[in-house]
Amino acid sequence: MLSTIPKAPGIYALILKVCQTLKIAIGSLGFTNLEPGIYCYIGSARGYGGLYSRIAHHIRKPKSRIRWHIDYLTNDPSVLIVSIVYAITNMDLESVFANNVSASRCWRPTIPHFGATDKRDYTHLYYCTCSYEECLRELQFVLEKLGLKPQTVTLNTH
């Protein structure tokens, strides 16, 4: 499945399943609790290896190095990456994507500044308040609204 993800630059949403209540320390953000459920993390991949390299890093467990806030979650055994929604683009649309997800019906912002300490965005981590399918459709719709062609890869059952 990962082999279908291109080495091109782009933006993405990791769809995560938190399987049990998680009390976790997240670097400079400190301790937080996450309730079980479906979450999404918005990111971008514009460096070497593009989407493929960034997403491969997120999927890898255990991680030899914790670099980003999302690494604290994806390194935890009770957190599964269920799906990835991505789109190829050379434009810096990470914040636009995150802000549109924040305004959508099925996604609720969670931890302030998560994944966004280098941006002015509130957060890049959201909790799904609808069904998995509705939340997935909203992410795809947001990317289409930005003029992009969303692709979805499913890794685990939800």
DONUKE-509081 format. One record per residue (C-alpha): residue number from 0; residue in one letter; x, y, z. Coordinates in steps of 0.1 Angstrom, whole numbers, padded with zeros to 4 digits. Example, Ala and Ser with C-alpha at 12.3 -4.5 7.8 and 13.67 -1.06 7.14 Angstrom:
BEGIN
seq | type | xx | yy | zz
0 | A | 0123 | -0045 | 0078
1 | S | 0137 | -0011 | 0071
***
This chain:
BEGIN
seq | type | xx | yy | zz
0 | M | 0000 | 0000 | 0000
1 | L | 0028 | 0025 | 0009
2 | S | 0044 | 0018 | -0025
3 | T | 0015 | 0037 | -0042
4 | I | 0023 | 0069 | -0024
5 | P | 0044 | 0092 | -0047
6 | K | 0078 | 0108 | -0039
7 | A | 0063 | 0141 | -0050
8 | P | 0056 | 0171 | -0027
9 | G | 0022 | 0175 | -0012
10 | I | -0001 | 0177 | 0018
11 | Y | -0017 | 0149 | 0037
12 | A | -0040 | 0139 | 0065
13 | L | -0031 | 0109 | 0087
14 | I | -0063 | 0092 | 0100
15 | L | -0055 | 0077 | 0134
16 | K | -0073 | 0054 | 0156
17 | V | -0066 | 0059 | 0193
18 | C | -0076 | 0025 | 0208
19 | Q | -0076 | 0034 | 0245
20 | T | -0074 | 0065 | 0266
21 | L | -0039 | 0079 | 0261
22 | K | -0021 | 0100 | 0287
23 | I | 0010 | 0112 | 0269
24 | A | 0037 | 0138 | 0272
25 | I | 0042 | 0157 | 0239
26 | G | 0074 | 0175 | 0239
27 | S | 0070 | 0213 | 0245
28 | L | 0032 | 0209 | 0247
29 | G | 0034 | 0189 | 0280
30 | F | 0010 | 0162 | 0292
31 | T | -0024 | 0156 | 0276
32 | N | -0051 | 0130 | 0274
33 | L | -0067 | 0117 | 0243
34 | E | -0099 | 0098 | 0244
35 | P | -0103 | 0067 | 0222
36 | G | -0116 | 0075 | 0187
37 | I | -0106 | 0086 | 0153
38 | Y | -0083 | 0116 | 0148
39 | C | -0066 | 0132 | 0119
40 | Y | -0033 | 0150 | 0117
41 | I | -0027 | 0175 | 0089
42 | G | 0009 | 0177 | 0075
43 | S | 0029 | 0186 | 0045
44 | A | 0058 | 0170 | 0027
45 | R | 0079 | 0192 | 0005
46 | G | 0114 | 0180 | 0012
47 | Y | 0135 | 0151 | -0002
48 | G | 0114 | 0120 | -0009
49 | G | 0081 | 0140 | -0007
50 | L | 0049 | 0123 | 0005
51 | Y | 0064 | 0088 | 0004
52 | S | 0093 | 0096 | 0028
53 | R | 0072 | 0116 | 0052
54 | I | 0044 | 0091 | 0054
55 | A | 0069 | 0062 | 0057
56 | H | 0084 | 0080 | 0087
57 | H | 0050 | 0083 | 0103
58 | I | 0042 | 0046 | 0098
59 | R | 0075 | 0033 | 0111
60 | K | 0074 | 0019 | 0147
61 | P | 0093 | 0021 | 0169
62 | K | 0108 | 0054 | 0158
63 | S | 0145 | 0058 | 0165
64 | R | 0140 | 0096 | 0167
65 | I | 0110 | 0117 | 0178
66 | R | 0111 | 0148 | 0156
67 | W | 0075 | 0161 | 0153
68 | H | 0045 | 0162 | 0177
69 | I | 0028 | 0136 | 0157
70 | D | 0057 | 0112 | 0163
71 | Y | 0047 | 0110 | 0200
72 | L | 0013 | 0095 | 0189
73 | T | 0024 | 0074 | 0160
74 | N | 0051 | 0058 | 0181
75 | D | 0026 | 0047 | 0207
76 | P | 0014 | 0010 | 0203
77 | S | -0022 | 0019 | 0211
78 | V | -0024 | 0043 | 0181
79 | L | -0029 | 0029 | 0146
80 | I | -0027 | 0048 | 0113
81 | V | -0059 | 0037 | 0096
82 | S | -0058 | 0057 | 0064
83 | I | -0039 | 0085 | 0046
84 | V | -0056 | 0111 | 0024
85 | Y | -0031 | 0131 | 0004
86 | A | -0027 | 0153 | -0027
87 | I | 0003 | 0162 | -0047
88 | T | 0010 | 0200 | -0048
89 | N | 0040 | 0222 | -0049
90 | M | 0021 | 0249 | -0031
91 | D | 0023 | 0255 | 0007
92 | L | -0013 | 0246 | 0015
93 | E | -0008 | 0229 | 0049
94 | S | -0024 | 0258 | 0069
95 | V | -0052 | 0263 | 0044
96 | F | -0060 | 0226 | 0046
97 | A | -0059 | 0226 | 0084
98 | N | -0080 | 0257 | 0087
99 | N | -0106 | 0243 | 0063
100 | V | -0107 | 0210 | 0083
101 | S | -0112 | 0231 | 0114
102 | A | -0142 | 0247 | 0099
103 | S | -0158 | 0215 | 0087
104 | R | -0188 | 0198 | 0103
105 | C | -0172 | 0165 | 0114
106 | W | -0138 | 0175 | 0127
107 | R | -0132 | 0192 | 0161
108 | P | -0098 | 0208 | 0169
109 | T | -0080 | 0192 | 0198
110 | I | -0046 | 0200 | 0213
111 | P | -0036 | 0237 | 0208
112 | H | -0005 | 0242 | 0187
113 | F | -0001 | 0204 | 0180
114 | G | 0019 | 0202 | 0148
115 | A | 0015 | 0240 | 0143
116 | T | 0042 | 0256 | 0165
117 | D | 0058 | 0269 | 0133
118 | K | 0024 | 0283 | 0120
119 | R | -0003 | 0306 | 0133
120 | D | -0028 | 0278 | 0132
121 | Y | -0046 | 0267 | 0163
122 | T | -0038 | 0230 | 0158
123 | H | -0032 | 0203 | 0131
124 | L | -0048 | 0175 | 0152
125 | Y | -0086 | 0170 | 0150
126 | Y | -0111 | 0146 | 0165
127 | C | -0138 | 0129 | 0143
128 | T | -0173 | 0136 | 0156
129 | C | -0191 | 0118 | 0128
130 | S | -0188 | 0083 | 0113
131 | Y | -0154 | 0074 | 0099
132 | E | -0168 | 0074 | 0064
133 | E | -0182 | 0110 | 0068
134 | C | -0150 | 0123 | 0083
135 | L | -0130 | 0107 | 0054
136 | R | -0153 | 0123 | 0028
137 | E | -0149 | 0157 | 0044
138 | L | -0111 | 0155 | 0041
139 | Q | -0114 | 0145 | 0005
140 | F | -0139 | 0173 | -0001
141 | V | -0116 | 0199 | 0014
142 | L | -0088 | 0189 | -0009
143 | E | -0111 | 0190 | -0039
144 | K | -0122 | 0225 | -0028
145 | L | -0086 | 0235 | -0028
146 | G | -0084 | 0224 | -0065
147 | L | -0064 | 0192 | -0057
148 | K | -0070 | 0156 | -0065
149 | P | -0072 | 0136 | -0033
150 | Q | -0060 | 0101 | -0031
151 | T | -0067 | 0077 | -0002
152 | V | -0047 | 0048 | 0011
153 | T | -0062 | 0025 | 0037
154 | L | -0037 | 0007 | 0060
155 | N | -0058 | -0008 | 0088
156 | T | -0095 | -0014 | 0094
157 | H | -0112 | 0011 | 0116
***
